[in-house]
Amino acid sequence: MGGSRALNHLQLLSWLWLLLRDTSPVQGAGPAAQTPGNPGPLALQEGMNSTMIDLECRNVRKLNASESCLFVKTNPDCQSDGGYLNYLEGIFCLFSPSLLPLVVMVYVLWLFYLFLFLAVTAEKFFCPNLSAISTTLKLSHNVAGVTFLAFGNGAPDVFSALVAFSNARTAGLAIGALFGAGVLVTTVVAGGIAIIRPFKAATRPFFRDVIFYMVAVFLMSTALYKGSISLFWSLGYLGLYGFYVFTVVFSTWIYQRQRVASHSLPNPSVPPVESEDGSSSVSNSYDYGDEFRPQLHSVSSTAQILRHSLNPLDYQIWKRKSWYWKLLKVFKMPVEFLLLLTVPLVDLDKDDRNWKRPLNCLHLITSPITCVMTLQSGAYGFYEIQGIFPIWAVTILAGTFLASITWFLTSNDQPPRFHWIFAFLGFFVSALWINAAATEVVNILHSLGIIFQLSNTVLGLTLLAWGNSIGDAISDLTLARQGYPRMAFSACFGGIIFNMLVGVGLGCVLEVSRDHMDVQLDPEGLLTWVLAGALGLSLLFTFLSVPIQCFNLTKIYGFCLLFFYLGFLLVALLTEFGVIHLRAK
């Protein structure tokens, strides 16, 4: 597979070199050959501007079938910086125009499956390993919640932003996704929580989170107005999130001192004090059923342990579930098998901490090779040392050596002392899987935008925002249904603060450090400002209406938020299709 792919790359590079040699201006052909009035063969004749080569990739829809393939192969604006598949060439070079609806349908299904991949990776592997890391480092719940666990919950959004900001053509996807997810979570999810279970919001966490988020939106809107983000501005985003973490920790420390002081008073009638995040002193542990309960100890062979560890299906649970759960499980099983094979998982809730000796030793081989084959979409994996030995082969040899040592130093029934290292390895590998899937998501959405002549902003605020936020929506609504609406409401704001500040800040810092230039933001017309204004208005509405209600959030408030989101979506789509536009001067 690696050899054939490398051969295909060599063939493509040689073909492009010949094409560029044949279409470049000829030396000594006279000035007429290089004037704007004589653009050469790449002007693609009819349907394009006769005075210059238009590098806008969206113009491929104006060409006929014979010209489209050459256009997407030679136009730099149609090339993606990462990813395993070239979706534009797949549409315009591999299939006839009559099959375009079928190809688009396949792309959309593949997009949804990538969203499923992101959700499974974050939920089953990324978050549990982060939880194990925070426990190993003995971090408090508040610090872990606003750092490691926030990163776990917002991993798809953050990695999508990192990928999108790496290319000026797809930066609109990041802006649309971050703003669109913000509007979605603060209206639909927050409104759904109030509808499912009306409650009284906690005052201090509410003001803290809303104010910080409003400041983040203001800074992002200012950057859009300036049209660029500098290194100083990017570091300011990260610094603001650091200040937010400090505020959470400091306010929790003050609350705990007040709680100790109140408990020291000899008054037995004092009611139980609620926690800083709005939850009561009742234990917030959840019963996840037999799937997460430790199994009885039994002696199994190494082959049985490996076979059971790689099986993503529990037949006892399968028999009790409904048909739609089984259908979803069928789609998830290939993803879960791949992740079980390549990503270590440390679960501190289990008696054996999920130590599976044969599988964990196998992980020392599969995890490193996964890393080199997902970094830059596998580009590093095929590099050769001294032109002889490829990186992927070196990785396999090193992993085999570590696996052999681990095998002889451990046993099947007792996790070793260094088992916690597998949590860091699993965190890193699952992060790379998420980044690889996010890269494909961004490339598909960019391709769909070119096909349907849609802006990256509208794709970001709809498909990308919906796909990345569906996990948070389900978890928050489930939390509210189980009787913890205050905690779910706080999560609506705490998570998206992390996504915006760290997603934009880290993405722009990496891009500025790579190119040594400011990240250019090109707002795609009125739609970007509609999106920013909608998010600002939703936060302002929440900031004013919640105190007016004395923090008692009712179903009426929830339905108002839902109607607000529907109105925003309608205005955004009308703006995208030109029904709403700025009057020309």
C-alpha positions, 0 to 999 in steps of 0.5 A: 500500500505504501509503495503503490502510494509513493509510486502514484505520488512520483507519477503525479509529480512527473506529470505536473512537472511536464505540464508546468514545463509545457505551459510556462512562458517561453523564454525569448518569445517576446513580451506578448507571450507574457502580457495579461492579454495573452495568458496562455493555455491555462486560461482554459479558453471559454468560460473564464476571464480572457484577461487573466487566469482566475485562481478562484477554485469555485469557477470550476463549476463554470467549465465543461467536463473536459476542462474541469479535471485539468483545472482542479489538478493545476489550480493551486486554489483547488489543492489541499495541504493535508488529507489522504484523499483528493475529493475535488479530483474524485468528483471532476476526474474520476466520475462523469458529470451525470454521476455528480448527485451519487458522488455527493451523496457518498461524500455526505455519508462519508462526512457523517461517518467521520463525525461518528469517528470523531465522537467515538474517539473522543468519548471512548478513548480521548476523554477516559485517558485524559481523566486518567492523566488528571487523576495521575497528576492529582489535579483538582476537579475544577482544574481538570474540568477547565483544562484536560476534560475541557480539551477532551470534550472540545477536541473535535472543535479544537482540531477542526479549528487547527486544521482550518486555520492552517489554510487561508482558504478554509479559515472561514470554516473555523470561524463559522464552526466556532461561532455557529457552535456557540450560537447552537450550544447557547440557544438550542442546548441551553434552551433544551435544558430549560425545557426538559427540567426547569431550574434555578441557575447558580449566580457566580458561575453564570456571570463568570462564564458569560462574561468571559465568553462575551469578551472572547467573542468581542476579541474575535469580532475585533480580529475579524474587523482588523482582517488579521491575527498577529502572534501577540493577539493569539497569545492573548487568547491563550492568556485569557483562557489561562486567566479564566482557569485561574478565576475558576480555581480562585473562586472555588477556593473562596467557596470552599473556605466559605463552606468550611466556615459555615459548617463550623457554626453550631447550627444544625438547621443549615441546609446543604450548600451547593457547589460552585458549579451548581451541583448539590452535595449529592454524589454525581456518580452515574450508573452506566450499567454492566458495560463499565462494571468490573468483571469477575476474576477468571484465568484466561489464556493470552489468546483469549485475553487478546480476542476479548480485548479486541471485541467491541461488542458485548453480547449480553448488552446487545441482547437487551438493546433496541433495534436503533442502538444495534444499528448504530453499533453496527456502524461503530464497530469498525471504528471501535475495532480500529481504535482498540487495536491502535489506542491504549486505554487506561480506565481507573474505574476498573479493578485492573485499570484496563490492563490487557497484557497482550493488547498493551504490548501490541499497542507499543507496535501499532500506536507508534506506527499510527503516529507516523502514518497520521502526522501530515497525512502519512508524509513522514512515514515514507521518509527514508533514512539515508535513502535506504530505511523508511521511517515506518520500518524503523518505528516497527522495529523500535516498537517491537523491541519495547513490546518484547521488554514489556512482555517479559517484565509484566504478567497477565493478571497484574498491571505494572507500575508504569501502566499510567504511561499508556494513558499518555500514549493513548492521549497522544494517539487518539489526538492524532486520530482526531486530527486526521479525521478533522482534516478529512472533514474540513477537506470534504466541506471545502469540496462541497462548498465548491460544488454547491457554490456555498461559502465556508462560513455557512458550511462551518455554522451548519454541518461542521458546527452541528457535527462537532456539537452533537456530542456535547448536546446529547451529553448535556441534555442527558445530564439535565434529564438525569437531574443535573440541569445546573451542571449541564447549563454550566457546561454549555458555556465552559466548553465553548469558552475553551473551544474558541479561546484555545482553538483560535489562539493555538491554531493561529500561534502554530500558523504564525510560527510556521509562516512567520506571518500574521494569519489573514482573516477574510470575512466572507461578506455580510454572513460572517457579521450576521454570525458574529452578531447573532452570537453576541445577541444570544449572549446579551439576551442570556446575560440580561434575561436570566437575572431578570427571571431571578435565575429561575429558568423556565420552559418559556425561556427555553422556547425563546432560545429555540426560536432565536436559533431558528430565526438566526438560521433563517437570516443566515441562509437568506444572507448566503443566497443573496436575499438579504444583502448590503445596498450598493452605494 
